Amino acid sequence: MAIKIGIPRGLWFYDYYPLWKSFYEELGAEVVLSNPTNKKILDEGVKNTVDEACLPVKIFHGHVLDLKDKADFIFLPKIMSVYEKEYICPKFCGLPEMVTHSIKGLPPIIDTEVNFNRSRKSLMRTVYSFGSYVTKNPITIRRAYKKALESYHDYKLKIKAGNYPINGDFSSRDEKKSSITIAVMGHSYNIYDNYGSMGLINKLKEQNIHVITPEMVDYRKINEYAETLEKKMFWSYGRKLLGTAMYFTDAKNIDGIVYLSSFGCGIDSIIEELVERKTRKRGGMPFLLITVDEHTGEAGVNTRLEAFIDMIEWRKRNESNLSTHG
Ligand code: SF4
């Protein structure tokens, strides 16, 4: 019987899951994903996480619980850094410890450290360590990793081509029917989690609004803009979001930005402020900040979103200098 590897549908899932899913399947394991976020997953996550944690970390705990009795191993890497000389949020680094401390009776955890600040050789050792839970054969692991990189590359291209990985699934696509274009910004695990984001992308799509996300922008462009920052942004997510906002305000190819942030996120509190300032300074772009936690009511979000869209439509019709803040 194949070894079952459980992958929680949260946090890094939205950036990397095709890589690890394909890797373990190539090695002959069965990959089990937790269910898309729902009320039960959210409630269980909130109950089993420290109060101070941000919403995505609470949701992640709910996903681990969802897998508790369904897998032989739970994939829970310790992600320190995914780009040289940069770091991921400290909560990613301490995730294996946080989860195992809060949830008892879990199957063994695959908690290999991912750290791109180490040498290339050490990165290959990381891959062998991930693979060793299924096989000890380095040639098989290397071959599986090569295939996994191809899947990851295809996934990125698919998003760039206008497909939204909502809950990790590509059933929603950008059709570009509307004259209004809105950039939905925020961490991938916030904007693509349909339940956690209160269906933000789908709500805009239902109104025939053309939605762009940071993952649809050419990465070289984002880097070019990020390099013009006075001080290097060493948080990878922060650099990506700031570079994207600067690109949008210069390219003037969008009508507004909706930034979805998590209450209690230290990185977001800095980035959303900088994004708002940059957009205001560089183009007077309409900007709406939506900050969510487990207590946020959907009705309030809907009202603010509708008012924001009305304001954009009004501006487009009248080309006035109406306030840019929703
Ligand atoms: S970057 Fe912010 S939202 Fe993401 S895990 Fe860290 S604290 Fe939470």
py3Dmol code that shows the C-alpha trace and the ligand (Angstrom):
import py3Dmol

protein = """\
ATOM      1  CA  MET A   1       0.000   0.000   0.000  1.00  0.00           C
ATOM      2  CA  ALA A   2       1.299   3.465  -0.912  1.00  0.00           C
ATOM      3  CA  ILE A   3       2.479   5.792   1.841  1.00  0.00           C
ATOM      4  CA  LYS A   4      -0.002   8.621   2.365  1.00  0.00           C
ATOM      5  CA  ILE A   5       1.452  12.122   2.578  1.00  0.00           C
ATOM      6  CA  GLY A   6      -0.978  14.738   3.880  1.00  0.00           C
ATOM      7  CA  ILE A   7      -0.551  18.273   2.524  1.00  0.00           C
ATOM      8  CA  PRO A   8      -2.463  21.017   4.402  1.00  0.00           C
ATOM      9  CA  ARG A   9      -4.270  23.463   2.113  1.00  0.00           C
ATOM     10  CA  GLY A  10      -2.892  26.613   3.719  1.00  0.00           C
ATOM     11  CA  LEU A  11       0.014  29.105   3.766  1.00  0.00           C
ATOM     12  CA  TRP A  12       2.762  27.987   1.318  1.00  0.00           C
ATOM     13  CA  PHE A  13       0.285  25.559  -0.295  1.00  0.00           C
ATOM     14  CA  TYR A  14      -0.851  28.249  -2.779  1.00  0.00           C
ATOM     15  CA  ASP A  15       2.702  28.924  -3.944  1.00  0.00           C
ATOM     16  CA  TYR A  16       4.252  25.486  -3.957  1.00  0.00           C
ATOM     17  CA  TYR A  17       1.796  22.602  -3.697  1.00  0.00           C
ATOM     18  CA  PRO A  18       2.165  21.345  -7.318  1.00  0.00           C
ATOM     19  CA  LEU A  19       5.896  20.984  -6.674  1.00  0.00           C
ATOM     20  CA  TRP A  20       5.479  18.767  -3.599  1.00  0.00           C
ATOM     21  CA  LYS A  21       2.398  16.933  -4.815  1.00  0.00           C
ATOM     22  CA  SER A  22       4.106  15.939  -8.030  1.00  0.00           C
ATOM     23  CA  PHE A  23       7.345  15.084  -6.155  1.00  0.00           C
ATOM     24  CA  TYR A  24       5.667  12.628  -3.789  1.00  0.00           C
ATOM     25  CA  GLU A  25       3.439  11.146  -6.467  1.00  0.00           C
ATOM     26  CA  GLU A  26       6.503  10.534  -8.674  1.00  0.00           C
ATOM     27  CA  LEU A  27       8.051   8.713  -5.724  1.00  0.00           C
ATOM     28  CA  GLY A  28       4.995   6.459  -5.573  1.00  0.00           C
ATOM     29  CA  ALA A  29       3.290   8.004  -2.538  1.00  0.00           C
ATOM     30  CA  GLU A  30      -0.369   8.933  -2.358  1.00  0.00           C
ATOM     31  CA  VAL A  31      -0.918  12.634  -1.692  1.00  0.00           C
ATOM     32  CA  VAL A  32      -3.910  13.557   0.441  1.00  0.00           C
ATOM     33  CA  LEU A  33      -4.962  17.210   0.498  1.00  0.00           C
ATOM     34  CA  SER A  34      -7.030  18.664   3.310  1.00  0.00           C
ATOM     35  CA  ASN A  35     -10.472  19.911   2.263  1.00  0.00           C
ATOM     36  CA  PRO A  36     -10.855  23.496   1.032  1.00  0.00           C
ATOM     37  CA  THR A  37     -11.254  25.857   3.985  1.00  0.00           C
ATOM     38  CA  ASN A  38     -14.754  25.717   5.481  1.00  0.00           C
ATOM     39  CA  LYS A  39     -16.405  26.761   8.752  1.00  0.00           C
ATOM     40  CA  LYS A  40     -15.330  23.598  10.577  1.00  0.00           C
ATOM     41  CA  ILE A  41     -11.688  23.965   9.504  1.00  0.00           C
ATOM     42  CA  LEU A  42     -11.678  27.623  10.533  1.00  0.00           C
ATOM     43  CA  ASP A  43     -13.382  26.959  13.909  1.00  0.00           C
ATOM     44  CA  GLU A  44     -11.066  24.048  14.725  1.00  0.00           C
ATOM     45  CA  GLY A  45      -8.039  26.110  13.713  1.00  0.00           C
ATOM     46  CA  VAL A  46      -9.091  29.022  15.910  1.00  0.00           C
ATOM     47  CA  LYS A  47      -9.725  26.655  18.838  1.00  0.00           C
ATOM     48  CA  ASN A  48      -6.310  25.006  18.516  1.00  0.00           C
ATOM     49  CA  THR A  49      -4.028  27.995  17.924  1.00  0.00           C
ATOM     50  CA  VAL A  50      -2.726  30.666  20.250  1.00  0.00           C
ATOM     51  CA  ASP A  51      -4.915  33.798  20.173  1.00  0.00           C
ATOM     52  CA  GLU A  52      -2.091  36.038  18.946  1.00  0.00           C
ATOM     53  CA  ALA A  53      -1.642  34.101  15.679  1.00  0.00           C
ATOM     54  CA  CYS A  54      -2.834  35.633  12.402  1.00  0.00           C
ATOM     55  CA  LEU A  55      -5.876  34.208  10.608  1.00  0.00           C
ATOM     56  CA  PRO A  56      -3.880  32.240   7.948  1.00  0.00           C
ATOM     57  CA  VAL A  57      -1.908  30.448  10.685  1.00  0.00           C
ATOM     58  CA  LYS A  58      -5.154  29.581  12.501  1.00  0.00           C
ATOM     59  CA  ILE A  59      -6.651  28.299   9.253  1.00  0.00           C
ATOM     60  CA  PHE A  60      -3.489  26.250   8.664  1.00  0.00           C
ATOM     61  CA  HIS A  61      -3.933  24.532  12.047  1.00  0.00           C
ATOM     62  CA  GLY A  62      -7.488  23.649  11.000  1.00  0.00           C
ATOM     63  CA  HIS A  63      -6.132  22.045   7.820  1.00  0.00           C
ATOM     64  CA  VAL A  64      -3.618  19.972   9.774  1.00  0.00           C
ATOM     65  CA  LEU A  65      -6.454  18.738  12.003  1.00  0.00           C
ATOM     66  CA  ASP A  66      -8.455  17.876   8.895  1.00  0.00           C
ATOM     67  CA  LEU A  67      -5.619  15.528   7.859  1.00  0.00           C
ATOM     68  CA  LYS A  68      -4.947  14.068  11.293  1.00  0.00           C
ATOM     69  CA  ASP A  69      -6.463  10.638  10.682  1.00  0.00           C
ATOM     70  CA  LYS A  70      -6.087  10.547   6.907  1.00  0.00           C
ATOM     71  CA  ALA A  71      -2.312  10.409   6.350  1.00  0.00           C
ATOM     72  CA  ASP A  72       0.833   8.491   7.399  1.00  0.00           C
ATOM     73  CA  PHE A  73       2.900  11.703   7.394  1.00  0.00           C
ATOM     74  CA  ILE A  74       1.963  15.358   7.427  1.00  0.00           C
ATOM     75  CA  PHE A  75       4.010  17.611   5.189  1.00  0.00           C
ATOM     76  CA  LEU A  76       5.003  20.569   7.337  1.00  0.00           C
ATOM     77  CA  PRO A  77       8.370  21.960   6.219  1.00  0.00           C
ATOM     78  CA  LYS A  78      10.210  24.568   8.215  1.00  0.00           C
ATOM     79  CA  ILE A  79      10.456  27.302   5.591  1.00  0.00           C
ATOM     80  CA  MET A  80      13.131  29.839   6.495  1.00  0.00           C
ATOM     81  CA  SER A  81      13.887  31.404   3.145  1.00  0.00           C
ATOM     82  CA  VAL A  82      12.910  30.854  -0.495  1.00  0.00           C
ATOM     83  CA  TYR A  83      15.226  33.492  -2.023  1.00  0.00           C
ATOM     84  CA  GLU A  84      18.842  34.236  -1.215  1.00  0.00           C
ATOM     85  CA  LYS A  85      19.365  36.961   1.390  1.00  0.00           C
ATOM     86  CA  GLU A  86      15.649  37.131   2.111  1.00  0.00           C
ATOM     87  CA  TYR A  87      13.333  35.667   4.708  1.00  0.00           C
ATOM     88  CA  ILE A  88       9.801  34.406   4.981  1.00  0.00           C
ATOM     89  CA  CYS A  89       7.647  35.472   7.907  1.00  0.00           C
ATOM     90  CA  PRO A  90       8.925  34.141  11.289  1.00  0.00           C
ATOM     91  CA  LYS A  91       5.638  32.268  11.685  1.00  0.00           C
ATOM     92  CA  PHE A  92       6.572  30.069   8.724  1.00  0.00           C
ATOM     93  CA  CYS A  93       9.921  29.273  10.356  1.00  0.00           C
ATOM     94  CA  GLY A  94       8.332  28.134  13.606  1.00  0.00           C
ATOM     95  CA  LEU A  95       5.310  26.434  12.071  1.00  0.00           C
ATOM     96  CA  PRO A  96       6.272  22.771  12.766  1.00  0.00           C
ATOM     97  CA  GLU A  97       6.937  23.556  16.437  1.00  0.00           C
ATOM     98  CA  MET A  98       3.794  25.683  16.751  1.00  0.00           C
ATOM     99  CA  VAL A  99       1.574  22.998  15.217  1.00  0.00           C
ATOM    100  CA  THR A 100       3.005  20.039  17.149  1.00  0.00           C
ATOM    101  CA  HIS A 101       2.828  21.997  20.380  1.00  0.00           C
ATOM    102  CA  SER A 102      -0.838  22.884  19.836  1.00  0.00           C
ATOM    103  CA  ILE A 103      -2.151  19.639  18.319  1.00  0.00           C
ATOM    104  CA  LYS A 104      -1.429  16.336  20.016  1.00  0.00           C
ATOM    105  CA  GLY A 105      -1.611  12.875  18.481  1.00  0.00           C
ATOM    106  CA  LEU A 106      -0.585  13.852  14.939  1.00  0.00           C
ATOM    107  CA  PRO A 107       1.080  11.370  12.574  1.00  0.00           C
ATOM    108  CA  PRO A 108       4.850  11.975  12.090  1.00  0.00           C
ATOM    109  CA  ILE A 109       5.671  15.364  10.596  1.00  0.00           C
ATOM    110  CA  ILE A 110       7.907  15.986   7.560  1.00  0.00           C
ATOM    111  CA  ASP A 111       9.582  19.070   8.950  1.00  0.00           C
ATOM    112  CA  THR A 112      12.705  19.379   6.777  1.00  0.00           C
ATOM    113  CA  GLU A 113      14.149  22.881   6.731  1.00  0.00           C
ATOM    114  CA  VAL A 114      14.044  24.886   3.484  1.00  0.00           C
ATOM    115  CA  ASN A 115      16.666  27.607   3.474  1.00  0.00           C
ATOM    116  CA  PHE A 116      17.877  29.230   0.270  1.00  0.00           C
ATOM    117  CA  ASN A 117      20.502  31.140   2.209  1.00  0.00           C
ATOM    118  CA  ARG A 118      22.493  27.927   2.327  1.00  0.00           C
ATOM    119  CA  SER A 119      24.609  26.505  -0.509  1.00  0.00           C
ATOM    120  CA  ARG A 120      23.159  24.778  -3.600  1.00  0.00           C
ATOM    121  CA  LYS A 121      24.608  21.511  -2.364  1.00  0.00           C
ATOM    122  CA  SER A 122      22.677  21.868   0.833  1.00  0.00           C
ATOM    123  CA  LEU A 123      19.473  22.494  -1.153  1.00  0.00           C
ATOM    124  CA  MET A 124      19.892  19.113  -2.844  1.00  0.00           C
ATOM    125  CA  ARG A 125      20.386  17.574   0.611  1.00  0.00           C
ATOM    126  CA  THR A 126      17.059  19.179   1.542  1.00  0.00           C
ATOM    127  CA  VAL A 127      15.373  17.475  -1.414  1.00  0.00           C
ATOM    128  CA  TYR A 128      16.869  14.081  -0.431  1.00  0.00           C
ATOM    129  CA  SER A 129      15.631  14.588   3.084  1.00  0.00           C
ATOM    130  CA  PHE A 130      12.068  15.236   1.831  1.00  0.00           C
ATOM    131  CA  GLY A 131      12.244  12.167  -0.406  1.00  0.00           C
ATOM    132  CA  SER A 132      13.744   9.884   2.244  1.00  0.00           C
ATOM    133  CA  TYR A 133      10.313   9.498   3.876  1.00  0.00           C
ATOM    134  CA  VAL A 134       9.284   7.453   0.838  1.00  0.00           C
ATOM    135  CA  THR A 135      12.505   5.994  -0.616  1.00  0.00           C
ATOM    136  CA  LYS A 136      16.219   5.950   0.151  1.00  0.00           C
ATOM    137  CA  ASN A 137      17.203   5.838  -3.530  1.00  0.00           C
ATOM    138  CA  PRO A 138      18.883   9.186  -4.444  1.00  0.00           C
ATOM    139  CA  ILE A 139      18.485   8.631  -8.203  1.00  0.00           C
ATOM    140  CA  THR A 140      14.719   8.146  -7.861  1.00  0.00           C
ATOM    141  CA  ILE A 141      14.519  11.237  -5.664  1.00  0.00           C
ATOM    142  CA  ARG A 142      16.502  13.341  -8.116  1.00  0.00           C
ATOM    143  CA  ARG A 143      14.311  12.198 -11.016  1.00  0.00           C
ATOM    144  CA  ALA A 144      11.126  12.927  -9.056  1.00  0.00           C
ATOM    145  CA  TYR A 145      12.394  16.383  -8.171  1.00  0.00           C
ATOM    146  CA  LYS A 146      13.082  17.187 -11.822  1.00  0.00           C
ATOM    147  CA  LYS A 147       9.512  16.231 -12.715  1.00  0.00           C
ATOM    148  CA  ALA A 148       8.204  18.232  -9.752  1.00  0.00           C
ATOM    149  CA  LEU A 149       9.998  21.358 -10.973  1.00  0.00           C
ATOM    150  CA  GLU A 150       8.263  20.966 -14.347  1.00  0.00           C
ATOM    151  CA  SER A 151       4.837  20.768 -12.627  1.00  0.00           C
ATOM    152  CA  TYR A 152       5.672  23.834 -10.570  1.00  0.00           C
ATOM    153  CA  HIS A 153       6.715  25.739 -13.691  1.00  0.00           C
ATOM    154  CA  ASP A 154       3.460  24.776 -15.474  1.00  0.00           C
ATOM    155  CA  TYR A 155       1.442  25.916 -12.456  1.00  0.00           C
ATOM    156  CA  LYS A 156       3.104  29.341 -12.489  1.00  0.00           C
ATOM    157  CA  LEU A 157       2.512  29.713 -16.245  1.00  0.00           C
ATOM    158  CA  LYS A 158      -1.150  28.799 -15.836  1.00  0.00           C
ATOM    159  CA  ILE A 159      -1.669  31.531 -13.247  1.00  0.00           C
ATOM    160  CA  LYS A 160       0.168  34.054 -15.428  1.00  0.00           C
ATOM    161  CA  ALA A 161      -2.176  33.154 -18.265  1.00  0.00           C
ATOM    162  CA  GLY A 162      -5.141  34.349 -16.166  1.00  0.00           C
ATOM    163  CA  ASN A 163      -6.232  31.295 -14.157  1.00  0.00           C
ATOM    164  CA  TYR A 164      -6.886  31.845 -10.455  1.00  0.00           C
ATOM    165  CA  PRO A 165      -5.820  28.942  -8.206  1.00  0.00           C
ATOM    166  CA  ILE A 166      -8.850  29.360  -5.942  1.00  0.00           C
ATOM    167  CA  ASN A 167      -8.472  26.735  -3.199  1.00  0.00           C
ATOM    168  CA  GLY A 168      -5.677  25.341  -5.381  1.00  0.00           C
ATOM    169  CA  ASP A 169      -8.065  24.582  -8.232  1.00  0.00           C
ATOM    170  CA  PHE A 170      -8.133  26.300 -11.631  1.00  0.00           C
ATOM    171  CA  SER A 171     -11.883  26.387 -12.238  1.00  0.00           C
ATOM    172  CA  SER A 172     -12.038  30.195 -12.205  1.00  0.00           C
ATOM    173  CA  ARG A 173     -10.559  32.077 -15.137  1.00  0.00           C
ATOM    174  CA  ASP A 174     -10.037  35.688 -16.079  1.00  0.00           C
ATOM    175  CA  GLU A 175     -12.280  36.471 -19.068  1.00  0.00           C
ATOM    176  CA  LYS A 176     -11.531  40.200 -19.325  1.00  0.00           C
ATOM    177  CA  LYS A 177     -15.119  41.198 -20.154  1.00  0.00           C
ATOM    178  CA  SER A 178     -15.284  44.413 -18.164  1.00  0.00           C
ATOM    179  CA  SER A 179     -13.838  47.841 -18.729  1.00  0.00           C
ATOM    180  CA  ILE A 180     -12.870  47.890 -15.047  1.00  0.00           C
ATOM    181  CA  THR A 181      -9.650  46.227 -13.908  1.00  0.00           C
ATOM    182  CA  ILE A 182      -8.894  45.749 -10.233  1.00  0.00           C
ATOM    183  CA  ALA A 183      -5.706  44.348  -8.739  1.00  0.00           C
ATOM    184  CA  VAL A 184      -6.374  42.066  -5.790  1.00  0.00           C
ATOM    185  CA  MET A 185      -3.270  42.130  -3.645  1.00  0.00           C
ATOM    186  CA  GLY A 186      -2.177  40.259  -0.556  1.00  0.00           C
ATOM    187  CA  HIS A 187      -0.441  37.020   0.368  1.00  0.00           C
ATOM    188  CA  SER A 188      -1.381  34.183  -1.981  1.00  0.00           C
ATOM    189  CA  TYR A 189      -2.887  32.183   0.915  1.00  0.00           C
ATOM    190  CA  ASN A 190      -5.178  35.103   1.698  1.00  0.00           C
ATOM    191  CA  ILE A 191      -6.438  35.959  -1.752  1.00  0.00           C
ATOM    192  CA  TYR A 192      -6.844  32.430  -3.179  1.00  0.00           C
ATOM    193  CA  ASP A 193      -8.481  30.854  -0.133  1.00  0.00           C
ATOM    194  CA  ASN A 194     -12.127  31.263  -1.067  1.00  0.00           C
ATOM    195  CA  TYR A 195     -13.550  30.913   2.445  1.00  0.00           C
ATOM    196  CA  GLY A 196     -10.803  32.901   4.198  1.00  0.00           C
ATOM    197  CA  SER A 197     -11.074  35.743   1.659  1.00  0.00           C
ATOM    198  CA  MET A 198     -14.885  35.672   1.774  1.00  0.00           C
ATOM    199  CA  GLY A 199     -14.857  34.857  -1.908  1.00  0.00           C
ATOM    200  CA  LEU A 200     -13.222  38.172  -2.821  1.00  0.00           C
ATOM    201  CA  ILE A 201     -11.984  37.229  -6.311  1.00  0.00           C
ATOM    202  CA  ASN A 202     -15.205  35.404  -7.179  1.00  0.00           C
ATOM    203  CA  LYS A 203     -17.293  38.361  -5.970  1.00  0.00           C
ATOM    204  CA  LEU A 204     -15.440  40.706  -8.318  1.00  0.00           C
ATOM    205  CA  LYS A 205     -15.635  38.204 -11.177  1.00  0.00           C
ATOM    206  CA  GLU A 206     -19.405  37.902 -10.675  1.00  0.00           C
ATOM    207  CA  GLN A 207     -19.613  41.614 -11.370  1.00  0.00           C
ATOM    208  CA  ASN A 208     -17.615  41.047 -14.562  1.00  0.00           C
ATOM    209  CA  ILE A 209     -14.622  42.897 -13.195  1.00  0.00           C
ATOM    210  CA  HIS A 210     -11.270  42.042 -14.679  1.00  0.00           C
ATOM    211  CA  VAL A 211      -9.082  40.916 -11.754  1.00  0.00           C
ATOM    212  CA  ILE A 212      -5.279  40.835 -11.758  1.00  0.00           C
ATOM    213  CA  THR A 213      -3.225  39.307  -8.955  1.00  0.00           C
ATOM    214  CA  PRO A 214       0.512  39.699  -8.191  1.00  0.00           C
ATOM    215  CA  GLU A 215       1.175  36.179  -9.518  1.00  0.00           C
ATOM    216  CA  MET A 216      -0.006  37.332 -12.976  1.00  0.00           C
ATOM    217  CA  VAL A 217       2.670  40.012 -13.226  1.00  0.00           C
ATOM    218  CA  ASP A 218       6.034  39.269 -14.818  1.00  0.00           C
ATOM    219  CA  TYR A 219       8.404  38.473 -11.969  1.00  0.00           C
ATOM    220  CA  ARG A 220      11.263  40.382 -13.632  1.00  0.00           C
ATOM    221  CA  LYS A 221       9.123  43.532 -13.621  1.00  0.00           C
ATOM    222  CA  ILE A 222       8.334  43.091  -9.933  1.00  0.00           C
ATOM    223  CA  ASN A 223      12.033  42.691  -9.156  1.00  0.00           C
ATOM    224  CA  GLU A 224      12.996  45.716 -11.241  1.00  0.00           C
ATOM    225  CA  TYR A 225      10.621  47.906  -9.233  1.00  0.00           C
ATOM    226  CA  ALA A 226      11.523  46.344  -5.903  1.00  0.00           C
ATOM    227  CA  GLU A 227      15.178  47.116  -6.581  1.00  0.00           C
ATOM    228  CA  THR A 228      14.388  50.821  -6.757  1.00  0.00           C
ATOM    229  CA  LEU A 229      13.300  50.854  -3.091  1.00  0.00           C
ATOM    230  CA  GLU A 230      15.524  53.055  -0.939  1.00  0.00           C
ATOM    231  CA  LYS A 231      16.122  50.136   1.411  1.00  0.00           C
ATOM    232  CA  LYS A 232      16.138  46.457   0.470  1.00  0.00           C
ATOM    233  CA  MET A 233      12.959  44.722   1.587  1.00  0.00           C
ATOM    234  CA  PHE A 234      14.219  41.432   2.999  1.00  0.00           C
ATOM    235  CA  TRP A 235      10.769  39.885   3.540  1.00  0.00           C
ATOM    236  CA  SER A 236      10.059  37.965   0.313  1.00  0.00           C
ATOM    237  CA  TYR A 237       6.274  38.501   0.402  1.00  0.00           C
ATOM    238  CA  GLY A 238       6.769  42.188   1.178  1.00  0.00           C
ATOM    239  CA  ARG A 239       9.181  42.711  -1.714  1.00  0.00           C
ATOM    240  CA  LYS A 240       6.813  41.027  -4.136  1.00  0.00           C
ATOM    241  CA  LEU A 241       3.784  43.076  -3.061  1.00  0.00           C
ATOM    242  CA  LEU A 242       5.592  46.406  -3.023  1.00  0.00           C
ATOM    243  CA  GLY A 243       7.230  45.775  -6.415  1.00  0.00           C
ATOM    244  CA  THR A 244       3.829  44.799  -7.844  1.00  0.00           C
ATOM    245  CA  ALA A 245       2.091  47.919  -6.491  1.00  0.00           C
ATOM    246  CA  MET A 246       4.823  50.167  -7.919  1.00  0.00           C
ATOM    247  CA  TYR A 247       4.562  48.457 -11.289  1.00  0.00           C
ATOM    248  CA  PHE A 248       0.749  48.876 -11.368  1.00  0.00           C
ATOM    249  CA  THR A 249       0.835  52.549 -10.460  1.00  0.00           C
ATOM    250  CA  ASP A 250       3.422  53.261 -13.182  1.00  0.00           C
ATOM    251  CA  ALA A 251       1.828  51.067 -15.851  1.00  0.00           C
ATOM    252  CA  LYS A 252      -1.603  52.605 -15.113  1.00  0.00           C
ATOM    253  CA  ASN A 253      -3.231  49.442 -16.435  1.00  0.00           C
ATOM    254  CA  ILE A 254      -5.611  49.050 -13.482  1.00  0.00           C
ATOM    255  CA  ASP A 255      -8.426  51.164 -12.019  1.00  0.00           C
ATOM    256  CA  GLY A 256      -7.871  50.352  -8.368  1.00  0.00           C
ATOM    257  CA  ILE A 257      -6.260  48.113  -5.780  1.00  0.00           C
ATOM    258  CA  VAL A 258      -7.988  45.969  -3.178  1.00  0.00           C
ATOM    259  CA  TYR A 259      -5.477  44.879  -0.555  1.00  0.00           C
ATOM    260  CA  LEU A 260      -6.539  41.920   1.562  1.00  0.00           C
ATOM    261  CA  SER A 261      -4.617  41.767   4.789  1.00  0.00           C
ATOM    262  CA  SER A 262      -4.693  39.722   7.993  1.00  0.00           C
ATOM    263  CA  PHE A 263      -5.276  41.316  11.342  1.00  0.00           C
ATOM    264  CA  GLY A 264      -2.180  40.834  13.501  1.00  0.00           C
ATOM    265  CA  CYS A 265       0.218  40.408  10.566  1.00  0.00           C
ATOM    266  CA  GLY A 266       3.350  42.447  11.262  1.00  0.00           C
ATOM    267  CA  ILE A 267       4.539  42.296   7.639  1.00  0.00           C
ATOM    268  CA  ASP A 268       1.153  43.361   6.247  1.00  0.00           C
ATOM    269  CA  SER A 269       0.908  46.300   8.631  1.00  0.00           C
ATOM    270  CA  ILE A 270       4.093  47.757   7.101  1.00  0.00           C
ATOM    271  CA  ILE A 271       3.476  46.710   3.503  1.00  0.00           C
ATOM    272  CA  GLU A 272      -0.129  47.889   3.260  1.00  0.00           C
ATOM    273  CA  GLU A 273       0.906  51.311   4.559  1.00  0.00           C
ATOM    274  CA  LEU A 274       3.807  51.512   2.048  1.00  0.00           C
ATOM    275  CA  VAL A 275       1.622  50.285  -0.832  1.00  0.00           C
ATOM    276  CA  GLU A 276      -1.020  52.877   0.006  1.00  0.00           C
ATOM    277  CA  ARG A 277       1.577  55.654   0.181  1.00  0.00           C
ATOM    278  CA  LYS A 278       3.247  54.605  -3.081  1.00  0.00           C
ATOM    279  CA  THR A 279      -0.066  54.386  -4.936  1.00  0.00           C
ATOM    280  CA  ARG A 280      -1.156  57.765  -3.576  1.00  0.00           C
ATOM    281  CA  LYS A 281       2.151  59.411  -4.467  1.00  0.00           C
ATOM    282  CA  ARG A 282       2.621  57.855  -7.870  1.00  0.00           C
ATOM    283  CA  GLY A 283      -0.819  57.982  -9.390  1.00  0.00           C
ATOM    284  CA  GLY A 284      -3.661  58.680  -6.995  1.00  0.00           C
ATOM    285  CA  MET A 285      -4.939  55.147  -7.532  1.00  0.00           C
ATOM    286  CA  PRO A 286      -8.159  54.144  -5.691  1.00  0.00           C
ATOM    287  CA  PHE A 287      -7.148  51.882  -2.834  1.00  0.00           C
ATOM    288  CA  LEU A 288      -9.277  49.726  -0.554  1.00  0.00           C
ATOM    289  CA  LEU A 289      -7.809  47.943   2.441  1.00  0.00           C
ATOM    290  CA  ILE A 290      -9.734  44.969   3.812  1.00  0.00           C
ATOM    291  CA  THR A 291      -8.312  43.540   7.033  1.00  0.00           C
ATOM    292  CA  VAL A 292      -9.792  40.250   8.153  1.00  0.00           C
ATOM    293  CA  ASP A 293      -9.742  37.994  11.167  1.00  0.00           C
ATOM    294  CA  GLU A 294     -12.072  35.246  12.339  1.00  0.00           C
ATOM    295  CA  HIS A 295     -14.605  37.830  13.604  1.00  0.00           C
ATOM    296  CA  THR A 296     -14.910  39.831  10.378  1.00  0.00           C
ATOM    297  CA  GLY A 297     -18.480  39.982   9.073  1.00  0.00           C
ATOM    298  CA  GLU A 298     -19.007  39.342   5.371  1.00  0.00           C
ATOM    299  CA  ALA A 299     -21.848  41.896   5.084  1.00  0.00           C
ATOM    300  CA  GLY A 300     -19.517  44.741   6.047  1.00  0.00           C
ATOM    301  CA  VAL A 301     -16.916  43.603   3.502  1.00  0.00           C
ATOM    302  CA  ASN A 302     -19.580  43.429   0.775  1.00  0.00           C
ATOM    303  CA  THR A 303     -20.776  46.953   1.515  1.00  0.00           C
ATOM    304  CA  ARG A 304     -17.270  48.410   1.356  1.00  0.00           C
ATOM    305  CA  LEU A 305     -16.512  46.514  -1.836  1.00  0.00           C
ATOM    306  CA  GLU A 306     -19.702  47.735  -3.514  1.00  0.00           C
ATOM    307  CA  ALA A 307     -18.996  51.333  -2.490  1.00  0.00           C
ATOM    308  CA  PHE A 308     -15.461  51.013  -3.868  1.00  0.00           C
ATOM    309  CA  ILE A 309     -16.674  49.662  -7.225  1.00  0.00           C
ATOM    310  CA  ASP A 310     -19.330  52.416  -7.429  1.00  0.00           C
ATOM    311  CA  MET A 311     -16.636  55.002  -6.822  1.00  0.00           C
ATOM    312  CA  ILE A 312     -14.421  53.567  -9.572  1.00  0.00           C
ATOM    313  CA  GLU A 313     -17.345  53.475 -12.013  1.00  0.00           C
ATOM    314  CA  TRP A 314     -18.213  57.068 -11.125  1.00  0.00           C
ATOM    315  CA  ARG A 315     -14.620  58.182 -11.633  1.00  0.00           C
ATOM    316  CA  LYS A 316     -14.457  56.437 -14.974  1.00  0.00           C
ATOM    317  CA  ARG A 317     -17.642  58.126 -16.120  1.00  0.00           C
ATOM    318  CA  ASN A 318     -16.791  61.573 -14.832  1.00  0.00           C
ATOM    319  CA  GLU A 319     -12.976  61.505 -14.867  1.00  0.00           C
ATOM    320  CA  SER A 320     -13.000  63.572 -11.701  1.00  0.00           C
ATOM    321  CA  ASN A 321     -10.620  63.743  -8.794  1.00  0.00           C
ATOM    322  CA  LEU A 322     -12.923  62.066  -6.347  1.00  0.00           C
ATOM    323  CA  SER A 323     -11.191  60.821  -3.211  1.00  0.00           C
ATOM    324  CA  THR A 324      -9.059  57.762  -3.980  1.00  0.00           C
ATOM    325  CA  HIS A 325      -9.706  56.084  -0.636  1.00  0.00           C
ATOM    326  CA  GLY A 326     -12.427  53.517  -0.242  1.00  0.00           C
TER     327      GLY A 326
END
"""
ligand_1 = """\
8
SF4
S 3.183 37.007 6.779
Fe 1.544 37.755 8.113
S -0.279 36.648 7.451
Fe 1.497 35.525 6.710
S 1.942 34.014 8.281
Fe 3.199 35.806 8.690
S 2.005 36.992 10.168
Fe 0.602 35.545 9.202
"""
view = py3Dmol.view(width=600, height=400)
view.addModel(protein, "pdb")
view.setStyle({"model": 0}, {"cartoon": {"style": "trace"}})
view.addModel(ligand_1, "xyz")
view.setStyle({"model": 1}, {"stick": {}})
view.zoomTo()
view.show()
